[in-house]
Amino acid sequence: MLVKFMTRSHADIILFGDIAQRLLKMMGHSGAVPGAISIDEVPAALDRLKNAVQAEAASAEMPENARGDDNEPVVSLKHRALPLIELFTAAARDNSYVMWQKM
C-alpha cells in the first residue's frame, strides 16, 4: 500500500504504507488511512513528529555504510520522515489542514 499526503500549501507526498502509519502514530494519530488533521491540530502534530523522529534517531544510530537484506543502503526513519515534516511545516505556516489516502 502507498499513502498520499495532501495539503494545499505543498506538493503531495507519497510514502509506503508501513512508514506512513508509523509516522502518523508518532504524531499521536491512530494511523488509520484515510484520515485528516485539522488546521488547529497541525502545529502540535508537527511538534510531536519532530520530537519522535529525533528521539528515534538518537536511540538507533546506524553506520553511514549500513546495508539491508538486498545489499541496498538502509534509509533511516529520519530521512524517510523529512518530506512529511516539510509538508506539515508548510501546512502550519499557511494555516492549512493535512489529509491522506490510500493510493
Phi and psi in radians as a Rosetta constraint file:
Dihedral C 1 N 2 CA 2 C 2 CIRCULARHARMONIC -1.995 0.35
Dihedral N 2 CA 2 C 2 N 3 CIRCULARHARMONIC 2.599 0.35
Dihedral C 2 N 3 CA 3 C 3 CIRCULARHARMONIC -2.169 0.35
Dihedral N 3 CA 3 C 3 N 4 CIRCULARHARMONIC 2.247 0.35
Dihedral C 3 N 4 CA 4 C 4 CIRCULARHARMONIC -1.827 0.35
Dihedral N 4 CA 4 C 4 N 5 CIRCULARHARMONIC 2.186 0.35
Dihedral C 4 N 5 CA 5 C 5 CIRCULARHARMONIC -1.742 0.35
Dihedral N 5 CA 5 C 5 N 6 CIRCULARHARMONIC 2.403 0.35
Dihedral C 5 N 6 CA 6 C 6 CIRCULARHARMONIC -2.382 0.35
Dihedral N 6 CA 6 C 6 N 7 CIRCULARHARMONIC 2.488 0.35
Dihedral C 6 N 7 CA 7 C 7 CIRCULARHARMONIC -2.645 0.35
Dihedral N 7 CA 7 C 7 N 8 CIRCULARHARMONIC 2.723 0.35
Dihedral C 7 N 8 CA 8 C 8 CIRCULARHARMONIC -1.330 0.35
Dihedral N 8 CA 8 C 8 N 9 CIRCULARHARMONIC -0.162 0.35
Dihedral C 8 N 9 CA 9 C 9 CIRCULARHARMONIC -1.681 0.35
Dihedral N 9 CA 9 C 9 N 10 CIRCULARHARMONIC -0.033 0.35
Dihedral C 9 N 10 CA 10 C 10 CIRCULARHARMONIC -2.706 0.35
Dihedral N 10 CA 10 C 10 N 11 CIRCULARHARMONIC 2.738 0.35
Dihedral C 10 N 11 CA 11 C 11 CIRCULARHARMONIC -1.107 0.35
Dihedral N 11 CA 11 C 11 N 12 CIRCULARHARMONIC 2.647 0.35
Dihedral C 11 N 12 CA 12 C 12 CIRCULARHARMONIC -1.101 0.35
Dihedral N 12 CA 12 C 12 N 13 CIRCULARHARMONIC 2.601 0.35
Dihedral C 12 N 13 CA 13 C 13 CIRCULARHARMONIC -2.101 0.35
Dihedral N 13 CA 13 C 13 N 14 CIRCULARHARMONIC 2.357 0.35
Dihedral C 13 N 14 CA 14 C 14 CIRCULARHARMONIC -2.054 0.35
Dihedral N 14 CA 14 C 14 N 15 CIRCULARHARMONIC 2.232 0.35
Dihedral C 14 N 15 CA 15 C 15 CIRCULARHARMONIC -2.225 0.35
Dihedral N 15 CA 15 C 15 N 16 CIRCULARHARMONIC 2.721 0.35
Dihedral C 15 N 16 CA 16 C 16 CIRCULARHARMONIC -1.101 0.35
Dihedral N 16 CA 16 C 16 N 17 CIRCULARHARMONIC 2.539 0.35
Dihedral C 16 N 17 CA 17 C 17 CIRCULARHARMONIC -0.999 0.35
Dihedral N 17 CA 17 C 17 N 18 CIRCULARHARMONIC -0.758 0.35
Dihedral C 17 N 18 CA 18 C 18 CIRCULARHARMONIC -1.147 0.35
Dihedral N 18 CA 18 C 18 N 19 CIRCULARHARMONIC -0.687 0.35
Dihedral C 18 N 19 CA 19 C 19 CIRCULARHARMONIC -1.218 0.35
Dihedral N 19 CA 19 C 19 N 20 CIRCULARHARMONIC -0.755 0.35
Dihedral C 19 N 20 CA 20 C 20 CIRCULARHARMONIC -1.034 0.35
Dihedral N 20 CA 20 C 20 N 21 CIRCULARHARMONIC -0.809 0.35
Dihedral C 20 N 21 CA 21 C 21 CIRCULARHARMONIC -1.142 0.35
Dihedral N 21 CA 21 C 21 N 22 CIRCULARHARMONIC -0.668 0.35
Dihedral C 21 N 22 CA 22 C 22 CIRCULARHARMONIC -1.095 0.35
Dihedral N 22 CA 22 C 22 N 23 CIRCULARHARMONIC -0.769 0.35
Dihedral C 22 N 23 CA 23 C 23 CIRCULARHARMONIC -1.172 0.35
Dihedral N 23 CA 23 C 23 N 24 CIRCULARHARMONIC -0.664 0.35
Dihedral C 23 N 24 CA 24 C 24 CIRCULARHARMONIC -1.076 0.35
Dihedral N 24 CA 24 C 24 N 25 CIRCULARHARMONIC -0.732 0.35
Dihedral C 24 N 25 CA 25 C 25 CIRCULARHARMONIC -1.147 0.35
Dihedral N 25 CA 25 C 25 N 26 CIRCULARHARMONIC -0.600 0.35
Dihedral C 25 N 26 CA 26 C 26 CIRCULARHARMONIC -1.107 0.35
Dihedral N 26 CA 26 C 26 N 27 CIRCULARHARMONIC -0.487 0.35
Dihedral C 26 N 27 CA 27 C 27 CIRCULARHARMONIC -1.438 0.35
Dihedral N 27 CA 27 C 27 N 28 CIRCULARHARMONIC -0.054 0.35
Dihedral C 27 N 28 CA 28 C 28 CIRCULARHARMONIC 1.595 0.35
Dihedral N 28 CA 28 C 28 N 29 CIRCULARHARMONIC 0.189 0.35
Dihedral C 28 N 29 CA 29 C 29 CIRCULARHARMONIC -1.654 0.35
Dihedral N 29 CA 29 C 29 N 30 CIRCULARHARMONIC 2.836 0.35
Dihedral C 29 N 30 CA 30 C 30 CIRCULARHARMONIC -1.207 0.35
Dihedral N 30 CA 30 C 30 N 31 CIRCULARHARMONIC -0.389 0.35
Dihedral C 30 N 31 CA 31 C 31 CIRCULARHARMONIC 1.608 0.35
Dihedral N 31 CA 31 C 31 N 32 CIRCULARHARMONIC 0.070 0.35
Dihedral C 31 N 32 CA 32 C 32 CIRCULARHARMONIC -1.196 0.35
Dihedral N 32 CA 32 C 32 N 33 CIRCULARHARMONIC 2.488 0.35
Dihedral C 32 N 33 CA 33 C 33 CIRCULARHARMONIC -2.229 0.35
Dihedral N 33 CA 33 C 33 N 34 CIRCULARHARMONIC 2.175 0.35
Dihedral C 33 N 34 CA 34 C 34 CIRCULARHARMONIC -1.373 0.35
Dihedral N 34 CA 34 C 34 N 35 CIRCULARHARMONIC 2.936 0.35
Dihedral C 34 N 35 CA 35 C 35 CIRCULARHARMONIC -2.960 0.35
Dihedral N 35 CA 35 C 35 N 36 CIRCULARHARMONIC -3.134 0.35
Dihedral C 35 N 36 CA 36 C 36 CIRCULARHARMONIC -2.742 0.35
Dihedral N 36 CA 36 C 36 N 37 CIRCULARHARMONIC 2.745 0.35
Dihedral C 36 N 37 CA 37 C 37 CIRCULARHARMONIC -2.196 0.35
Dihedral N 37 CA 37 C 37 N 38 CIRCULARHARMONIC 2.232 0.35
Dihedral C 37 N 38 CA 38 C 38 CIRCULARHARMONIC -1.232 0.35
Dihedral N 38 CA 38 C 38 N 39 CIRCULARHARMONIC 2.872 0.35
Dihedral C 38 N 39 CA 39 C 39 CIRCULARHARMONIC -0.929 0.35
Dihedral N 39 CA 39 C 39 N 40 CIRCULARHARMONIC -0.772 0.35
Dihedral C 39 N 40 CA 40 C 40 CIRCULARHARMONIC -1.181 0.35
Dihedral N 40 CA 40 C 40 N 41 CIRCULARHARMONIC -0.463 0.35
Dihedral C 40 N 41 CA 41 C 41 CIRCULARHARMONIC -1.617 0.35
Dihedral N 41 CA 41 C 41 N 42 CIRCULARHARMONIC -0.230 0.35
Dihedral C 41 N 42 CA 42 C 42 CIRCULARHARMONIC -1.049 0.35
Dihedral N 42 CA 42 C 42 N 43 CIRCULARHARMONIC -0.849 0.35
Dihedral C 42 N 43 CA 43 C 43 CIRCULARHARMONIC -1.041 0.35
Dihedral N 43 CA 43 C 43 N 44 CIRCULARHARMONIC -0.735 0.35
Dihedral C 43 N 44 CA 44 C 44 CIRCULARHARMONIC -1.170 0.35
Dihedral N 44 CA 44 C 44 N 45 CIRCULARHARMONIC -0.700 0.35
Dihedral C 44 N 45 CA 45 C 45 CIRCULARHARMONIC -1.107 0.35
Dihedral N 45 CA 45 C 45 N 46 CIRCULARHARMONIC -0.705 0.35
Dihedral C 45 N 46 CA 46 C 46 CIRCULARHARMONIC -1.084 0.35
Dihedral N 46 CA 46 C 46 N 47 CIRCULARHARMONIC -0.792 0.35
Dihedral C 46 N 47 CA 47 C 47 CIRCULARHARMONIC -1.070 0.35
Dihedral N 47 CA 47 C 47 N 48 CIRCULARHARMONIC -0.774 0.35
Dihedral C 47 N 48 CA 48 C 48 CIRCULARHARMONIC -1.095 0.35
Dihedral N 48 CA 48 C 48 N 49 CIRCULARHARMONIC -0.718 0.35
Dihedral C 48 N 49 CA 49 C 49 CIRCULARHARMONIC -1.111 0.35
Dihedral N 49 CA 49 C 49 N 50 CIRCULARHARMONIC -0.850 0.35
Dihedral C 49 N 50 CA 50 C 50 CIRCULARHARMONIC -1.025 0.35
Dihedral N 50 CA 50 C 50 N 51 CIRCULARHARMONIC -0.796 0.35
Dihedral C 50 N 51 CA 51 C 51 CIRCULARHARMONIC -1.127 0.35
Dihedral N 51 CA 51 C 51 N 52 CIRCULARHARMONIC -0.738 0.35
Dihedral C 51 N 52 CA 52 C 52 CIRCULARHARMONIC -1.166 0.35
Dihedral N 52 CA 52 C 52 N 53 CIRCULARHARMONIC -0.731 0.35
Dihedral C 52 N 53 CA 53 C 53 CIRCULARHARMONIC -1.149 0.35
Dihedral N 53 CA 53 C 53 N 54 CIRCULARHARMONIC -0.719 0.35
Dihedral C 53 N 54 CA 54 C 54 CIRCULARHARMONIC -1.117 0.35
Dihedral N 54 CA 54 C 54 N 55 CIRCULARHARMONIC -0.734 0.35
Dihedral C 54 N 55 CA 55 C 55 CIRCULARHARMONIC -1.136 0.35
Dihedral N 55 CA 55 C 55 N 56 CIRCULARHARMONIC -0.715 0.35
Dihedral C 55 N 56 CA 56 C 56 CIRCULARHARMONIC -1.102 0.35
Dihedral N 56 CA 56 C 56 N 57 CIRCULARHARMONIC -0.752 0.35
Dihedral C 56 N 57 CA 57 C 57 CIRCULARHARMONIC -1.126 0.35
Dihedral N 57 CA 57 C 57 N 58 CIRCULARHARMONIC -0.659 0.35
Dihedral C 57 N 58 CA 58 C 58 CIRCULARHARMONIC -1.196 0.35
Dihedral N 58 CA 58 C 58 N 59 CIRCULARHARMONIC -0.589 0.35
Dihedral C 58 N 59 CA 59 C 59 CIRCULARHARMONIC -1.559 0.35
Dihedral N 59 CA 59 C 59 N 60 CIRCULARHARMONIC -0.276 0.35
Dihedral C 59 N 60 CA 60 C 60 CIRCULARHARMONIC -2.241 0.35
Dihedral N 60 CA 60 C 60 N 61 CIRCULARHARMONIC 0.985 0.35
Dihedral C 60 N 61 CA 61 C 61 CIRCULARHARMONIC -1.240 0.35
Dihedral N 61 CA 61 C 61 N 62 CIRCULARHARMONIC 2.303 0.35
Dihedral C 61 N 62 CA 62 C 62 CIRCULARHARMONIC -2.002 0.35
Dihedral N 62 CA 62 C 62 N 63 CIRCULARHARMONIC 2.571 0.35
Dihedral C 62 N 63 CA 63 C 63 CIRCULARHARMONIC -1.118 0.35
Dihedral N 63 CA 63 C 63 N 64 CIRCULARHARMONIC 2.598 0.35
Dihedral C 63 N 64 CA 64 C 64 CIRCULARHARMONIC -1.026 0.35
Dihedral N 64 CA 64 C 64 N 65 CIRCULARHARMONIC -0.489 0.35
Dihedral C 64 N 65 CA 65 C 65 CIRCULARHARMONIC -1.739 0.35
Dihedral N 65 CA 65 C 65 N 66 CIRCULARHARMONIC 0.391 0.35
Dihedral C 65 N 66 CA 66 C 66 CIRCULARHARMONIC -1.081 0.35
Dihedral N 66 CA 66 C 66 N 67 CIRCULARHARMONIC 2.462 0.35
Dihedral C 66 N 67 CA 67 C 67 CIRCULARHARMONIC -2.166 0.35
Dihedral N 67 CA 67 C 67 N 68 CIRCULARHARMONIC 2.538 0.35
Dihedral C 67 N 68 CA 68 C 68 CIRCULARHARMONIC -1.565 0.35
Dihedral N 68 CA 68 C 68 N 69 CIRCULARHARMONIC -2.867 0.35
Dihedral C 68 N 69 CA 69 C 69 CIRCULARHARMONIC -1.044 0.35
Dihedral N 69 CA 69 C 69 N 70 CIRCULARHARMONIC -0.667 0.35
Dihedral C 69 N 70 CA 70 C 70 CIRCULARHARMONIC -1.654 0.35
Dihedral N 70 CA 70 C 70 N 71 CIRCULARHARMONIC 0.367 0.35
Dihedral C 70 N 71 CA 71 C 71 CIRCULARHARMONIC 1.085 0.35
Dihedral N 71 CA 71 C 71 N 72 CIRCULARHARMONIC 0.403 0.35
Dihedral C 71 N 72 CA 72 C 72 CIRCULARHARMONIC -1.618 0.35
Dihedral N 72 CA 72 C 72 N 73 CIRCULARHARMONIC 2.594 0.35
Dihedral C 72 N 73 CA 73 C 73 CIRCULARHARMONIC -1.043 0.35
Dihedral N 73 CA 73 C 73 N 74 CIRCULARHARMONIC 2.460 0.35
Dihedral C 73 N 74 CA 74 C 74 CIRCULARHARMONIC -1.414 0.35
Dihedral N 74 CA 74 C 74 N 75 CIRCULARHARMONIC 2.303 0.35
Dihedral C 74 N 75 CA 75 C 75 CIRCULARHARMONIC -1.724 0.35
Dihedral N 75 CA 75 C 75 N 76 CIRCULARHARMONIC 2.127 0.35
Dihedral C 75 N 76 CA 76 C 76 CIRCULARHARMONIC -1.232 0.35
Dihedral N 76 CA 76 C 76 N 77 CIRCULARHARMONIC 2.756 0.35
Dihedral C 76 N 77 CA 77 C 77 CIRCULARHARMONIC -1.076 0.35
Dihedral N 77 CA 77 C 77 N 78 CIRCULARHARMONIC -0.616 0.35
Dihedral C 77 N 78 CA 78 C 78 CIRCULARHARMONIC -1.005 0.35
Dihedral N 78 CA 78 C 78 N 79 CIRCULARHARMONIC -0.766 0.35
Dihedral C 78 N 79 CA 79 C 79 CIRCULARHARMONIC -1.267 0.35
Dihedral N 79 CA 79 C 79 N 80 CIRCULARHARMONIC -0.635 0.35
Dihedral C 79 N 80 CA 80 C 80 CIRCULARHARMONIC -1.171 0.35
Dihedral N 80 CA 80 C 80 N 81 CIRCULARHARMONIC -0.543 0.35
Dihedral C 80 N 81 CA 81 C 81 CIRCULARHARMONIC -1.404 0.35
Dihedral N 81 CA 81 C 81 N 82 CIRCULARHARMONIC -0.342 0.35
Dihedral C 81 N 82 CA 82 C 82 CIRCULARHARMONIC -0.953 0.35
Dihedral N 82 CA 82 C 82 N 83 CIRCULARHARMONIC -0.828 0.35
Dihedral C 82 N 83 CA 83 C 83 CIRCULARHARMONIC -1.067 0.35
Dihedral N 83 CA 83 C 83 N 84 CIRCULARHARMONIC -0.644 0.35
Dihedral C 83 N 84 CA 84 C 84 CIRCULARHARMONIC -1.226 0.35
Dihedral N 84 CA 84 C 84 N 85 CIRCULARHARMONIC -0.666 0.35
Dihedral C 84 N 85 CA 85 C 85 CIRCULARHARMONIC -1.081 0.35
Dihedral N 85 CA 85 C 85 N 86 CIRCULARHARMONIC -0.724 0.35
Dihedral C 85 N 86 CA 86 C 86 CIRCULARHARMONIC -1.114 0.35
Dihedral N 86 CA 86 C 86 N 87 CIRCULARHARMONIC -0.724 0.35
Dihedral C 86 N 87 CA 87 C 87 CIRCULARHARMONIC -1.086 0.35
Dihedral N 87 CA 87 C 87 N 88 CIRCULARHARMONIC -0.816 0.35
Dihedral C 87 N 88 CA 88 C 88 CIRCULARHARMONIC -1.158 0.35
Dihedral N 88 CA 88 C 88 N 89 CIRCULARHARMONIC -0.604 0.35
Dihedral C 88 N 89 CA 89 C 89 CIRCULARHARMONIC -1.101 0.35
Dihedral N 89 CA 89 C 89 N 90 CIRCULARHARMONIC -0.773 0.35
Dihedral C 89 N 90 CA 90 C 90 CIRCULARHARMONIC -1.120 0.35
Dihedral N 90 CA 90 C 90 N 91 CIRCULARHARMONIC -0.730 0.35
Dihedral C 90 N 91 CA 91 C 91 CIRCULARHARMONIC -1.116 0.35
Dihedral N 91 CA 91 C 91 N 92 CIRCULARHARMONIC -0.730 0.35
Dihedral C 91 N 92 CA 92 C 92 CIRCULARHARMONIC -1.142 0.35
Dihedral N 92 CA 92 C 92 N 93 CIRCULARHARMONIC -0.726 0.35
Dihedral C 92 N 93 CA 93 C 93 CIRCULARHARMONIC -1.105 0.35
Dihedral N 93 CA 93 C 93 N 94 CIRCULARHARMONIC -0.678 0.35
Dihedral C 93 N 94 CA 94 C 94 CIRCULARHARMONIC -1.764 0.35
Dihedral N 94 CA 94 C 94 N 95 CIRCULARHARMONIC 0.232 0.35
Dihedral C 94 N 95 CA 95 C 95 CIRCULARHARMONIC 0.872 0.35
Dihedral N 95 CA 95 C 95 N 96 CIRCULARHARMONIC 1.018 0.35
Dihedral C 95 N 96 CA 96 C 96 CIRCULARHARMONIC -2.144 0.35
Dihedral N 96 CA 96 C 96 N 97 CIRCULARHARMONIC 2.666 0.35
Dihedral C 96 N 97 CA 97 C 97 CIRCULARHARMONIC -1.407 0.35
Dihedral N 97 CA 97 C 97 N 98 CIRCULARHARMONIC 2.954 0.35
Dihedral C 97 N 98 CA 98 C 98 CIRCULARHARMONIC -2.248 0.35
Dihedral N 98 CA 98 C 98 N 99 CIRCULARHARMONIC 2.329 0.35
Dihedral C 98 N 99 CA 99 C 99 CIRCULARHARMONIC -2.156 0.35
Dihedral N 99 CA 99 C 99 N 100 CIRCULARHARMONIC 2.779 0.35
Dihedral C 99 N 100 CA 100 C 100 CIRCULARHARMONIC -2.563 0.35
Dihedral N 100 CA 100 C 100 N 101 CIRCULARHARMONIC 2.665 0.35
Dihedral C 100 N 101 CA 101 C 101 CIRCULARHARMONIC -2.648 0.35
Dihedral N 101 CA 101 C 101 N 102 CIRCULARHARMONIC 2.838 0.35
Dihedral C 101 N 102 CA 102 C 102 CIRCULARHARMONIC -1.257 0.35
Dihedral N 102 CA 102 C 102 N 103 CIRCULARHARMONIC 2.634 0.35
